[in-house]
Structures are given as C-alpha cells and as structure tokens.
C-alpha cells in the first residue's frame, strides 16, 4: 500500500510474512541471479566503488499463478528492509490524478532512499487497467529516468502471469534487463516444501513417506503445497477438538491432496466455461463402507454412512483453511 507519510519505505516489513530466500525451495537459480544482478550492486561496499556497479534497471519475474512470484517479492522485501517500495492492487486507479500522484510519490521516495527496489506486483494486470495507455507512457518515462546519476541505484522489479499482456516498449532491452521465470516445483522441491512447513510442528507430522507425498501432489505449485500442509493441520485439529482419535498423518495428507486436486479441477472447468453443478461423489470415492448408524438422508433419500458424513465434514473444514 502506498503511504505518503513514510519516506524510507511504503511497506512495513514487520507485516510481511517471514520468508527468507533460504525458504524458497526450488528457486535457487532465481535467488542466485537476484543476488548477483540486483542485491549485490545495491550494496554500499567500498570494495566495489571502482567497479561502479549498478543493479539491473528492470527485472521481470513471470510465471503461472501460484508459482511463487509474490513469495519471491516478500523474501526480497525482508532482505531489503526499509529499501523496498511496493506498488500493487491496493493502489487505486481512480481518480487519475490521485493514481499518478501516488505512483509519482513512490518513485520520488525511492530515488531519495536509494539504493532500493520498487516492486510492482501483477504488473500485467495493472497495465490492462483503464489507465493503461497513459500508465505505459508514464512507466517508460520513470524507467528511463532511472539512468540518471541520482537514480542509478534504484531497480524496478515487476511480476506478471502473462508477459504478452505487457507493453512491448516496456520490455525491450535496456528497460527490462533480467527475465526470471517461476515454474511449478519439481518432485524434490515439493518434498522440500513439505519438509520445511512441518519442521517446527509436532513429530507426528513428520511421519510420512516423502515419495508418497510427491506422488499425491503431482502437478502442484508452491501455493498448492502450502494449502496441503495447512489442510493437514486443520484435519488433525478437527479430530482433536471433537475428541476423536487422530488418523495417521499419511491419511490427512491423502485427503488434503485429494481436496486440492478437486479444487484445481473445478478451477480448470470454471476457467474454460465448463463448470456445471453435479452431484458431489467425493464422499463415495473415499469409502465403500455400509451404513453403520442412523443418519440424515442424503440427496435422493439415501442414508449416508458415518464414514461418508465424516468425509463430507472433513472436506468442508479443510476447504475453509485454504487461505493460509
């Protein structure tokens, strides 16, 4: 959020998730390039004075949704501390005078606080706003102005899901000088992500088979992996609070992964216009056990088994924790 009253940064890093570069599993190449071409040149180190190092003026971090672009920005913000300026969806595009005033103040404050980074999240979406044509020209002017002696220690980093939606003039060599792609994590990276998330949890959460986890989470991105671990914790907590014997953690991981797969399938259908309201067969897929106790009739008059009702409850509770 733009805060014109803060001169050193418009972002309170204490409010940023505590993500460090070491926490970004599978991002080693991106971290290495950011360190070499962005962070190191921004350091005020007398050993480099004779080199006259400058950071890459423009950096584009691009990749599909959920592949960790914003997480990289959070880690960079914590590394830069008070030398990080954020422009994102919290910046209102209307009215135009206020919008350009906020952007201009952010760049002016960044130049005054140099060396620093200006981070523009979801830039491709922002450039498609009603102000896109004028904003394009404005950003070109701002980027070109960073070549001046006083602004040479200011770098602009942008994230985009689709570079095709970015202004070609903005992406030409000399403006965006470093392209970094985020992709879905490999099997090894997915295993590392889970291990990192459960490292500080009770020991039972580490009693799983990493190979089974990577099999269950095939095709998952970094955000999906965080969701899986969040759901595992929620499922365990639900059993404890309802005085039920906890299941083996492998069971929780299987249920959580299945829920994420289902959500991804539904998202794919919605994105292509193929979503329809159909009978939810997930509970039936989870169990073939016969009815063991009276229960409220399900749709169509069929009585649901205890296992089916538990599966339905687990699914509903786990879906509520997707936002971690």
VOBA-1610 file (N, C-alpha, C; in pm, whole numbers, padded with zeros to 5 digits, always signed):
BEGIN
Unk+00084-00118+00000Unk+00000+00000+00000Unk+00089+00125+00000Unk+00050+00225-00080Unk+00125+00349-00083Unk+00093+00430+00042Unk+00194+00471+00113Unk+00178+00554+00232Unk+00269+00674+00217Unk+00211+00788+00181Unk+00293+00905+00151Unk+00361+00962+00274Unk+00324+00917+00390Unk+00385+00971+00511Unk+00514+00899+00549Unk+00544+00790+00481Unk+00666+00715+00511Unk+00770+00747+00404Unk+00885+00795+00444Unk+00985+00839+00349Unk+01082+00728+00311Unk+01110+00636+00401Unk+01211+00535+00372Unk+01154+00414+00300Unk+01029+00386+00319Unk+00963+00275+00251Unk+00814+00291+00268Unk+00737+00240+00171Unk+00592+00244+00187Unk+00540+00108+00233Unk+00631+00024+00282Unk+00594-00109+00324Unk+00651-00137+00462Unk+00567-00184+00553Unk+00612-00223+00686Unk+00657-00368+00680Unk+00787-00390+00676Unk+00837-00527+00660Unk+00802-00616+00778Unk+00767-00557+00892Unk+00725-00639+01006Unk+00593-00709+00978Unk+00516-00653+00880Unk+00388-00711+00844Unk+00401-00813+00731Unk+00521-00827+00675Unk+00543-00920+00566Unk+00572-01058+00622Unk+00516-01161+00557Unk+00544-01298+00601Unk+00694-01320+00614Unk+00732-01392+00718Unk+00875-01414+00743Unk+00929-01520+00649Unk+00949-01479+00525Unk+01004-01567+00422Unk+01142-01516+00384Unk+01239-01603+00393Unk+01374-01567+00352Unk+01407-01642+00224Unk+01512-01600+00156Unk+01550-01668+00033Unk+01576-01816+00057Unk+01627-01851+00175Unk+01655-01991+00206Unk+01526-02074+00213Unk+01413-02008+00232Unk+01286-02078+00241Unk+01225-02109+00104Unk+01280-02049+00000Unk+01224-02064-00135Unk+01284-02188-00201Unk+01229-02303-00171Unk+01279-02428-00225Unk+01252-02436-00376Unk+01355-02472-00451Unk+01342-02480-00596Unk+01367-02349-00668Unk+01397-02242-00593Unk+01419-02110-00652Unk+01568-02071-00648Unk+01655-02168-00634Unk+01797-02137-00615Unk+01855-02055-00730Unk+01817-02088-00852Unk+01870-02013-00967Unk+01821-01869-00967Unk+01692-01849-00935Unk+01636-01713-00930Unk+01702-01633-00818Unk+01718-01695-00701Unk+01783-01627-00588Unk+01926-01589-00624Unk+01997-01680-00690Unk+02136-01652-00729Unk+02144-01533-00823Unk+02054-01527-00921Unk+02058-01416-01018Unk+02015-01285-00953Unk+01915-01291-00865Unk+01875-01169-00795Unk+01988-01116-00707Unk+02058-01207-00643Unk+02170-01166-00557Unk+02282-01104-00640Unk+02313-01166-00753Unk+02425-01120-00837Unk+02394-00988-00907Unk+02274-00977-00963Unk+02244-00865-01051Unk+02158-00755-00989Unk+02106-00781-00868Unk+02019-00681-00805Unk+02068-00643-00666Unk+02080-00741-00579Unk+02112-00711-00439Unk+02256-00665-00420Unk+02350-00741-00476Unk+02491-00702-00457Unk+02523-00563-00513Unk+02476-00531-00636Unk+02506-00396-00687Unk+02443-00284-00605Unk+02337-00316-00528Unk+02272-00214-00447Unk+02346-00190-00315Unk+02437-00280-00281Unk+02510-00265-00156Unk+02610-00151-00165Unk+02621-00079-00056Unk+02719+00029-00050Unk+02849-00027+00010Unk+02927-00089-00075Unk+03050-00156-00032Unk+03170-00087-00099Unk+03260-00031-00021Unk+03374+00041-00080Unk+03460-00045-00171Unk+03453-00177-00154Unk+03532-00265-00241Unk+03483-00261-00385Unk+03358-00216-00404Unk+03302-00213-00538Unk+03300-00073-00598Unk+03349+00027-00524Unk+03340+00165-00572Unk+03405+00181-00710Unk+03520+00121-00729Unk+03590+00135-00856Unk+03517+00067-00970Unk+03431-00030-00937Unk+03357-00102-01041Unk+03236-00024-01091Unk+03189+00070-01010Unk+03069+00149-01045Unk+02952+00056-01080Unk+02930-00041-00993Unk+02821-00137-01016Unk+02685-00070-01011Unk+02597-00113-01099Unk+02458-00069-01096Unk+02368-00191-01106Unk+02254-00189-01039Unk+02162-00302-01050Unk+02095-00303-01186Unk+02040-00416-01224Unk+01958-00420-01345Unk+01843-00322-01327Unk+01826-00237-01425Unk+01725-00132-01410Unk+01584-00190-01401Unk+01557-00291-01482Unk+01426-00355-01480Unk+01440-00506-01472Unk+01359-00569-01386Unk+01358-00714-01370Unk+01214-00761-01385Unk+01192-00864-01468Unk+01058-00920-01485Unk+01056-01062-01431Unk+00972-01085-01332Unk+00952-01217-01274Unk+00819-01269-01326Unk+00823-01370-01410Unk+00700-01413-01477Unk+00677-01563-01458Unk+00550-01601-01459Unk+00515-01742-01445Unk+00368-01757-01413Unk+00314-01879-01422Unk+00172-01903-01396Unk+00135-01867-01252Unk+00006-01850-01225Unk-00038-01820-01089Unk+00005-01929-00991Unk+00042-01887-00870Unk+00075-01982-00766Unk+00214-02039-00770Unk+00298-01990-00861Unk+00433-02047-00873Unk+00536-01973-00790Unk+00494-01877-00708Unk+00586-01820-00611Unk+00638-01681-00640Unk+00578-01611-00735Unk+00628-01476-00769Unk+00617-01381-00650Unk+00501-01380-00586Unk+00482-01290-00473Unk+00569-01332-00354Unk+00590-01463-00339Unk+00678-01510-00231Unk+00821-01460-00251Unk+00866-01458-00375Unk+00999-01402-00404Unk+01002-01255-00364Unk+00893-01183-00395Unk+00886-01042-00358Unk+00889-01023-00208Unk+00820-01109-00134Unk+00820-01099+00013Unk+00960-01123+00069Unk+01028-01225+00015Unk+01164-01253+00062Unk+01257-01137+00029Unk+01239-01078-00088Unk+01321-00964-00127Unk+01294-00845-00037Unk+01166-00825-00001Unk+01130-00713+00086Unk+01199-00726+00222Unk+01200-00846+00275Unk+01265-00866+00404Unk+01416-00848+00393Unk+01474-00888+00279Unk+01617-00871+00260Unk+01653-00722+00247Unk+01567-00646+00179Unk+01595-00503+00155Unk+01554-00416+00273Unk+01466-00471+00361Unk+01418-00399+00479Unk+01355-00266+00438Unk+01408-00152+00481Unk+01345-00024+00452Unk+01374+00029+00314Unk+01435-00053+00229Unk+01472-00009+00094Unk+01386-00078-00011Unk+01259-00091+00018Unk+01168-00165-00069Unk+01037-00089-00080Unk+00995-00060-00202Unk+00871+00014-00227Unk+00777-00071-00310Unk+00653-00079-00264Unk+00555-00171-00322Unk+00445-00097-00397Unk+00417-00142-00517Unk+00301-00094-00594Unk+00223-00219-00634Unk+00099-00230-00585Unk+00020-00349-00614Unk-00127-00313-00629Unk-00213-00413-00611Unk-00356-00391-00631Unk-00420-00298-00531Unk-00348-00260-00424Unk-00406-00168-00328Unk-00398-00023-00375Unk-00327+00000-00486Unk-00317+00135-00539Unk-00439+00161-00627Unk-00528+00250-00587Unk-00649+00276-00666Unk-00615+00347-00796Unk-00678+00303-00905Unk-00652+00365-01035Unk-00743+00484-01062Unk-00839+00506-00978Unk-00930+00619-00992Unk-00934+00699-00862Unk-00944+00831-00869Unk-00936+00912-00990Unk-00793+00920-01042Unk-00779+00957-01169Unk-00649+00954-01235Unk-00547+01041-01164Unk-00588+01157-01117Unk-00493+01249-01054Unk-00432+01187-00930Unk-00514+01119-00849Unk-00463+01054-00729Unk-00373+00935-00765Unk-00413+00860-00867Unk-00336+00744-00908Unk-00194+00783-00948Unk-00183+00877-01038Unk-00049+00918-01083Unk+00028+00989-00972Unk-00046+01055-00884Unk+00022+01120-00772Unk+00087+01018-00680Unk+00014+00906-00654Unk+00068+00800-00569Unk+00190+00734-00632Unk+00180+00706-00761Unk+00292+00642-00830Unk+00414+00735-00832Unk+00389+00862-00861Unk+00499+00958-00867Unk+00567+00972-00731Unk+00488+00975-00624Unk+00547+00988-00490Unk+00628+00863-00455Unk+00582+00747-00499Unk+00656+00624-00472Unk+00792+00628-00540Unk+00796+00671-00666Unk+00925+00679-00737Unk+01014+00787-00676Unk+00954+00900-00640Unk+01033+01009-00582Unk+01093+00965-00448Unk+01013+00896-00365Unk+01063+00849-00236Unk+01171+00744-00255Unk+01153+00658-00356Unk+01253+00554-00383Unk+01386+00616-00425Unk+01381+00716-00509Unk+01505+00783-00551Unk+01573+00848-00432Unk+01494+00907-00343Unk+01551+00972-00225Unk+01610+00871-00128Unk+01556+00747-00129Unk+01602+00644-00035Unk+01701+00548-00098Unk+01744+00575-00223Unk+01834+00484-00293Unk+01958+00456-00208Unk+02009+00330-00217Unk+01972+00221-00309Unk+01848+00147-00261Unk+01760+00112-00355Unk+01636+00044-00318Unk+01572-00024-00439Unk+01462-00094-00411Unk+01387-00166-00514Unk+01243-00118-00513Unk+01188-00095-00633Unk+01045-00071-00650Unk+00985-00199-00705Unk+00890-00255-00632Unk+00831-00384-00669Unk+00688-00362-00716Unk+00659-00396-00841Unk+00525-00380-00898Unk+00465-00519-00916Unk+00371-00556-00830Unk+00311-00690-00833Unk+00196-00695-00933Unk+00188-00807-01005Unk+00083-00827-01107Unk+00081-00710-01206Unk+00198-00678-01258Unk+00210-00563-01348Unk+00127-00582-01474Unk+00115-00705-01523Unk+00038-00727-01645Unk-00109-00693-01625Unk-00160-00716-01504Unk-00299-00679-01474Unk-00312-00528-01464Unk-00216-00465-01398Unk-00221-00320-01381Unk-00213-00249-01515Unk-00134-00302-01608Unk-00121-00238-01739Unk-00244-00258-01826Unk-00336-00343-01783Unk-00459-00361-01859Unk-00574-00278-01803Unk-00545-00193-01705Unk-00648-00110-01645Unk-00691-00001-01742Unk-00794+00074-01703Unk-00844+00182-01787Unk-00738+00288-01810Unk-00639+00293-01722Unk-00534+00394-01733Unk-00412+00339-01806Unk-00426+00222-01871Unk-00309+00150-01920Unk-00227+00232-02020Unk-00293+00299-02116Unk-00217+00371-02219Unk-00132+00480-02157Unk-00192+00562-02074Unk-00117+00669-02009Unk-00016+00612-01910Unk-00053+00504-01840Unk+00037+00445-01743Unk+00159+00385-01812Unk+00138+00328-01931Unk+00251+00275-02008Unk+00355+00383-02033Unk+00307+00495-02085Unk+00399+00606-02116Unk+00465+00658-01990Unk+00389+00663-01883Unk+00442+00713-01757Unk+00554+00621-01707Unk+00531+00490-01713Unk+00632+00395-01666Unk+00757+00399-01753Unk+00740+00419-01884Unk+00857+00432-01971Unk+00941+00552-01929Unk+00874+00660-01897Unk+00945+00780-01852Unk+01016+00755-01720Unk+00947+00685-01629Unk+01007+00657-01499Unk+01129+00565-01513Unk+01117+00461-01594Unk+01229+00369-01612Unk+01347+00437-01680Unk+01319+00515-01781Unk+01427+00587-01848Unk+01494+00685-01754Unk+01416+00741-01662Unk+01472+00837-01567Unk+01564+00772-01466Unk+01558+00639-01452Unk+01643+00570-01356Unk+01787+00558-01404Unk+01815+00607-01524Unk+01952+00605-01574Unk+02032+00724-01521Unk+01964+00818-01460Unk+02034+00936-01411Unk+02127+00898-01296Unk+02223+00985-01269Unk+02322+00956-01166Unk+02257+00941-01029Unk+02153+01020-01002Unk+02091+01017-00869Unk+02001+00896-00851Unk+01953+00837-00961Unk+01859+00725-00951Unk+01922+00594-00997Unk+02052+00591-01018Unk+02118+00472-01069Unk+02115+00354-00975Unk+02083+00378-00850Unk+02077+00270-00751Unk+01933+00232-00720Unk+01842+00258-00812Unk+01702+00218-00798Unk+01670+00115-00907Unk+01615+00003-00866Unk+01577-00102-00960Unk+01426-00124-00953Unk+01366-00155-01066Unk+01223-00184-01072Unk+01206-00332-01102Unk+01133-00400-01015Unk+01105-00542-01035Unk+00955-00559-01052Unk+00914-00626-01158Unk+00773-00645-01188Unk+00741-00794-01195Unk+00621-00831-01152Unk+00574-00969-01170Unk+00463-00970-01273Unk+00453-01080-01346Unk+00350-01092-01448Unk+00315-01239-01468Unk+00188-01266-01484Unk+00145-01401-01519Unk+00160-01424-01669Unk+00140-01318-01747Unk+00147-01330-01893Unk+00221-01210-01951Unk+00349-01227-01987Unk+00424-01116-02046Unk+00363-01064-02175Unk+00278-01145-02241Unk+00213-01098-02363Unk+00122-00979-02337Unk+00079-00964-02212Unk-00008-00852-02176Unk+00071-00729-02131Unk+00202-00737-02138Unk+00286-00623-02101Unk+00316-00539-02225Unk+00333-00408-02209Unk+00366-00322-02323Unk+00502-00361-02382Unk+00508-00392-02512Unk+00636-00433-02574Unk+00747-00331-02552Unk+00713-00203-02557Unk+00815-00100-02541Unk+00877-00105-02402Unk+00798-00149-02303Unk+00847-00155-02167Unk+00945-00271-02148Unk+00927-00375-02230Unk+01007-00496-02213Unk+01135-00497-02296Unk+01154-00398-02379Unk+01272-00400-02466Unk+01400-00395-02384Unk+01508-00441-02448Unk+01637-00443-02382Unk+01676-00302-02339Unk+01727-00292-02219Unk+01763-00160-02164Unk+01662-00112-02063Unk+01540-00165-02072Unk+01439-00132-01970Unk+01419-00254-01881Unk+01375-00364-01937Unk+01376-00490-01861Unk+01500-00567-01904Unk+01596-00577-01814Unk+01726-00635-01846Unk+01744-00775-01792Unk+01651-00819-01709Unk+01664-00952-01650Unk+01527-01019-01644Unk+01515-01131-01714Unk+01390-01208-01716Unk+01409-01332-01629Unk+01319-01354-01534Unk+01327-01468-01444Unk+01193-01541-01444Unk+01196-01670-01472Unk+01072-01748-01482Unk+01050-01834-01359Unk+00929-01830-01305Unk+00891-01919-01196Unk+00808-02033-01255Unk+00837-02153-01214Unk+00767-02270-01265Unk+00718-02355-01148Unk+00635-02453-01181Unk+00588-02546-01077Unk+00708-02621-01020Unk+00709-02646-00890Unk+00824-02712-00827Unk+00840-02856-00874Unk+00964-02901-00879Unk+00994-03040-00913Unk+00953-03131-00797Unk+00966-03262-00819Unk+00935-03357-00712Unk+01020-03329-00588Unk+01150-03308-00611Unk+01240-03281-00499Unk+01202-03153-00427Unk+01165-03051-00504Unk+01128-02923-00443Unk+00999-02936-00364Unk+00903-03015-00415Unk+00778-03034-00342Unk+00803-03103-00208Unk+00892-03202-00211Unk+00926-03270-00086Unk+00993-03175+00012Unk+01078-03087-00039Unk+01147-02990+00047Unk+01049-02889+00105Unk+00949-02848+00025Unk+00850-02753+00072Unk+00772-02812+00190Unk+00727-02937+00175Unk+00654-03001+00284Unk+00742-03014+00407Unk+00866-03059+00387Unk+00958-03076+00499Unk+00980-02945+00574Unk+00992-02837+00499Unk+01015-02706+00562Unk+00893-02662+00642Unk+00772-02692+00590Unk+00650-02649+00658Unk+00621-02729+00784Unk+00665-02854+00790Unk+00635-02937+00907Unk+00752-02944+01004Unk+00862-02878+00969Unk+00984-02889+01051Unk+00961-02849+01195Unk+00878-02748+01219Unk+00856-02699+01355Unk+00723-02745+01416Unk+00661-02844+01351Unk+00536-02899+01402Unk+00565-03022+01488Unk+00466-03072+01564Unk+00487-03194+01642Unk+00540-03308+01556Unk+00610-03399+01618Unk+00682-03504+01546Unk+00591-03587+01456Unk+00466-03608+01497Unk+00377-03692+01418Unk+00358-03641+01276Unk+00371-03509+01256Unk+00352-03451+01123Unk+00469-03483+01030Unk+00576-03535+01085Unk+00691-03571+01001Unk+00694-03721+00972Unk+00592-03793+01019Unk+00586-03938+00998Unk+00514-03970+00868Unk+00571-03926+00758Unk+00509-03951+00627Unk+00617-04000+00531Unk+00574-04056+00422Unk+00665-04104+00318Unk+00682-03996+00212Unk+00799-03934+00200Unk+00819-03827+00101Unk+00783-03870-00041Unk+00812-03995-00077Unk+00780-04042-00212Unk+00630-04045-00235Unk+00556-04084-00131Unk+00411-04085-00142Unk+00357-03944-00156Unk+00417-03850-00084Unk+00374-03710-00093Unk+00394-03656-00233Unk+00511-03681-00291Unk+00538-03629-00425Unk+00444-03692-00528Unk+00406-03818-00504Unk+00311-03883-00594Unk+00173-03820-00582Unk+00130-03795-00459Unk-00001-03737-00434Unk-00012-03595-00489Unk+00101-03524-00494Unk+00097-03380-00528Unk+00151-03353-00668Unk+00147-03450-00753Unk+00196-03430-00890Unk+00120-03315-00957Unk+00194-03222-01016Unk+00133-03108-01083Unk+00101-02991-00992Unk+00132-03001-00863Unk+00102-02893-00769Unk+00208-02784-00777Unk+00163-02660-00756Unk+00258-02549-00747Unk+00287-02519-00600Unk+00369-02417-00577Unk+00410-02386-00440Unk+00290-02352-00351Unk+00194-02276-00406Unk+00075-02239-00329Unk-00008-02363-00294Unk-00017-02457-00389Unk-00090-02581-00362Unk-00025-02659-00248Unk+00108-02660-00246Unk+00178-02735-00142Unk+00154-02673-00004Unk+00152-02541+00002Unk+00121-02474+00130Unk-00021-02508+00173Unk-00112-02513+00077Unk-00252-02547+00107Unk-00261-02689+00162Unk-00187-02784+00106Unk-00190-02922+00153Unk-00151-02929+00300Unk-00039-02865+00334Unk+00008-02870+00473Unk-00092-02800+00566Unk-00148-02689+00520Unk-00249-02618+00600Unk-00369-02707+00626Unk-00413-02781+00524Unk-00528-02869+00541Unk-00497-02986+00635Unk-00375-03039+00625Unk-00335-03147+00714Unk-00347-03102+00860Unk-00299-02983+00889Unk-00306-02931+01026Unk-00451-02912+01069Unk-00534-02862+00978Unk-00675-02838+01011Unk-00749-02969+01036Unk-00721-03071+00956Unk-00786-03200+00973Unk-00749-03263+01107Unk-00621-03254+01141Unk-00575-03306+01270Unk-00641-03230+01386Unk-00644-03098+01376Unk-00703-03017+01482Unk-00851-03048+01499Unk-00921-03070+01387Unk-01065-03101+01396Unk-01089-03229+01474Unk-01005-03332+01449Unk-01022-03457+01522Unk-00993-03438+01671Unk-00891-03363+01704Unk-00856-03340+01844Unk-00969-03265+01916Unk-01019-03160+01854Unk-01123-03078+01916Unk-01254-03154+01931Unk-01278-03252+01843Unk-01401-03332+01853Unk-01378-03462+01930Unk-01265-03470+02001Unk-01233-03586+02085Unk-01233-03717+02007Unk-01181-03710+01884Unk-01165-03831+01803Unk-01018-03871+01800Unk-00993-03999+01787Unk-00856-04046+01776Unk-00796-03997+01645Unk-00681-03930+01650Unk-00621-03879+01525Unk-00588-03992+01429Unk-00603-03964+01301Unk-00564-04059+01198Unk-00413-04051+01175Unk-00354-04152+01112Unk-00214-04139+01073Unk-00197-04018+00982Unk-00084-03951+00992Unk-00066-03829+00915Unk-00074-03856+00766Unk-00039-03977+00723Unk-00048-04011+00581Unk-00192-04000+00530Unk-00287-04033+00618Unk-00429-04023+00580Unk-00468-03877+00560Unk-00423-03792+00651Unk-00452-03649+00637Unk-00392-03593+00508Unk-00269-03634+00477Unk-00205-03586+00354Unk-00282-03632+00231Unk-00331-03755+00234Unk-00406-03805+00119Unk-00536-03728+00100Unk-00607-03704+00208Unk-00733-03629+00199Unk-00706-03486+00153Unk-00603-03423+00209Unk-00571-03286+00174Unk-00532-03275+00027Unk-00450-03368-00020Unk-00408-03365-00160Unk-00526-03386-00253Unk-00617-03476-00213Unk-00735-03501-00296Unk-00822-03375-00304Unk-00835-03305-00193Unk-00914-03181-00195Unk-00853-03077-00287Unk-00721-03064-00284Unk-00655-02966-00370Unk-00671-03006-00517Unk-00655-03135-00545Unk-00677-03181-00683Unk-00817-03146-00729Unk-00916-03167-00642Unk-01055-03136-00678Unk-01072-02988-00705Unk-01016-02906-00618Unk-01027-02761-00639Unk-00963-02719-00770Unk-00847-02778-00802Unk-00780-02744-00927Unk-00863-02787-01048Unk-00926-02903-01037Unk-01012-02950-01146Unk-01130-02854-01166Unk-01193-02814-01054Unk-01306-02723-01064Unk-01264-02587-01119Unk-01145-02541-01077Unk-01095-02414-01130Unk-01073-02423-01280Unk-01018-02536-01324Unk-00997-02553-01467Unk-01127-02551-01545Unk-01230-02615-01489Unk-01361-02615-01554Unk-01418-02474-01559Unk-01407-02402-01446Unk-01461-02266-01442Unk-01388-02175-01539Unk-01256-02194-01552Unk-01177-02108-01640Unk-01212-02129-01787Unk-01257-02249-01822Unk-01290-02279-01961Unk-01439-02275-01988Unk-01516-02237-01886Unk-01661-02230-01903Unk-01730-02364-01898Unk-01661-02466-01847Unk-01718-02599-01845Unk-01775-02641-01711Unk-01782-02548-01616Unk-01831-02583-01482Unk-01982-02604-01485Unk-02026-02713-01422Unk-02169-02739-01405Unk-02192-02791-01265Unk-02315-02778-01216Unk-02350-02828-01084Unk-02386-02975-01096Unk-02304-03060-01033Unk-02327-03204-01040Unk-02320-03261-00899Unk-02369-03384-00882Unk-02365-03450-00752Unk-02221-03472-00709Unk-02189-03434-00589Unk-02053-03449-00537Unk-02030-03594-00497Unk-01943-03664-00568Unk-01917-03805-00540Unk-01790-03826-00459Unk-01733-03719-00405Unk-01607-03735-00332Unk-01626-03825-00210Unk-01735-03807-00136Unk-01755-03889-00017Unk-01763-04036-00054Unk-01836-04067-00162Unk-01848-04206-00204Unk-01713-04262-00246Unk-01628-04177-00305Unk-01497-04222-00350Unk-01406-04253-00233Unk-01433-04190-00118Unk-01347-04209-00002Unk-01377-04339+00072Unk-01496-04393+00052Unk-01530-04512+00130Unk-01636-04596+00060Unk-01631-04726+00085Unk-01736-04818+00038Unk-01803-04885+00156Unk-01781-04828+00275Unk-01834-04892+00395Unk-01986-04878+00401Unk-02053-04982+00453Unk-02200-04975+00466Unk-02240-04882+00579Unk-02365-04847+00580Unk-02417-04761+00686Unk-02407-04832+00820Unk-02350-04764+00917Unk-02331-04825+01049Unk-02416-04760+01157Unk-02474-04645+01126Unk-02556-04578+01225Unk-02655-04491+01155Unk-02769-04459+01218Unk-02869-04373+01155Unk-02808-04238+01120Unk-02851-04184+01010Unk-02802-04053+00967Unk-02909-03986+00884Unk-02894-03858+00869Unk-02991-03783+00789Unk-02984-03830+00645Unk-03098-03843+00574Unk-03097-03888+00435Unk-03018-03791+00348Unk-02943-03847+00256Unk-02870-03764+00160Unk-02964-03729+00046Unk-02910-03656-00053Unk-02990-03618-00168Unk-03046-03745-00232Unk-03174-03742-00266Unk-03236-03857-00328Unk-03290-03957-00227Unk-03279-03926-00095Unk-03336-04013+00005Unk-03243-04119+00060Unk-03120-04133+00005Unk-03027-04235+00053Unk-02966-04191+00184Unk-02953-04283+00279Unk-02894-04253+00410Unk-02743-04261+00397Unk-02673-04156+00439Unk-02528-04153+00431Unk-02468-04231+00548Unk-02358-04300+00521Unk-02289-04373+00626Unk-02211-04275+00713Unk-02166-04324+00828Unk-02085-04241+00917Unk-01957-04196+00848Unk-01897-04288+00772Unk-01773-04253+00701Unk-01798-04144+00598Unk-01913-04151+00529Unk-01945-04051+00429Unk-01965-03915+00494Unk-02037-03916+00608Unk-02060-03788+00676Unk-01930-03730+00727Unk-01840-03815+00777Unk-01710-03765+00823Unk-01630-03710+00706Unk-01632-03780+00592Unk-01559-03732+00474Unk-01612-03597+00429Unk-01746-03581+00433Unk-01806-03454+00393Unk-01764-03343+00489Unk-01766-03376+00622Unk-01727-03276+00721Unk-01580-03238+00704Unk-01495-03338+00682Unk-01351-03312+00663Unk-01329-03222+00543Unk-01401-03251+00433Unk-01384-03170+00312Unk-01425-03026+00337Unk-01539-03007+00403Unk-01585-02871+00429Unk-01488-02795+00519Unk-01437-02863+00624Unk-01346-02795+00716Unk-01214-02762+00649Unk-01166-02855+00565Unk-01037-02830+00501Unk-01047-02721+00397Unk-01162-02711+00331Unk-01179-02603+00233Unk-01177-02467+00297Unk-01217-02461+00426Unk-01220-02332+00495Unk-01081-02280+00526Unk-00979-02367+00524Unk-00845-02323+00562Unk-00757-02301+00440Unk-00818-02289+00323Unk-00738-02276+00201Unk-00658-02148+00196Unk-00699-02048+00271Unk-00633-01917+00258Unk-00506-01900+00336Unk-00452-02005+00397Unk-00329-01984+00478Unk-00216-01938+00390
//
